[in-house]
């Protein structure tokens, strides 16, 4: 997805947005069902069902996206602080 063409900053939105909904659209990552990580590329993410962890590929290596403390810090990094509470609620 590339919003508004190249060289332009814009929003990529899933769902209606605005004030929210009682039946929100969910953003889901792909799930890997066995141990180990797939071949990665910087910026890639997935959920590993074998370890029950979100995995992020950064600096040319896979790492757990959410640290021992959990919480919305991961979403702040990925989506910006204004969306962190929304994603934290959906994922819990």
N, C-alpha and C positions, 0 to 999 in steps of 0.2 A: 504494500500500500504506500502510496506517495501522495500526500495531500497537496492540492493546488499546483502541481507540477514541480519541476526541479528548481532549486534555488529559492524556494519560498517556504517559510515556516507556517504551519497551520495545524489544526487539530485533526486527529483521526479518532472518531467517536464510534463506540459500539452501543447501540441502544438509543433510546429516545433522548436521554440527557435531561437537562432542565432541573426540575425539582425532584425527579426520581419517579419511581413506580412501585406498586405493590407486587408486580411481577417483572423484576428486572431481567435484562439480557445478561448472560454471564460470559466472561472472557475465560476461555479454557486453554491451557497448554497441552501439548501432546504428552502422553504417558508412556514410559518405558517400563516393561513388566519384568525384566530380569536384571541381574546385577551388572555393574559396569556402566561406563559412559559411552555414548556414540561418538563418532567423529564430530568435532565441533568447529565453530567459527566464532570469532569475537562477537558478542551480542546475542548469541543463541541461548535459549532457555528451554527447559522441559521439567516434567515431574517424574521422579524415579519411584515407582510403586514398590520396588524391592527394598529400598531404604526409607521410604516415606519422606522424601526430601525434594524440595525444589533445587534444581541445579542450574548454574549460570556459567557460561563460558566467557572468561575475561582474562586479559593478558595472556592469551594463548593456552589457557588451561581451564578445566572444569573445577568449580568450587561450589559449596553449599551457598545458596542465595540468602538464606535466613540464618543468622548466627544463633548461638545458644540462647540469647535473650528473646528471640522471636519478635513479634510485633510488627509495626508498620514501617520500620526503617527501610526495608527492602523496597517497598512500594514507593516511598519518598524518592529513592534513588532512580527507580525505573520510570515512574509516572509523574513525579512532582508532588510536593507536599499537599496540594489541594485535593488530590485524588486518593491519597494514602488511606484515609479513614474508610472510604467506600470499599476499596479492595480488601482491606483488612477484615471488614465485616462480611463480605462475600466469601472470603476464604476460610472464615472460622466456622 
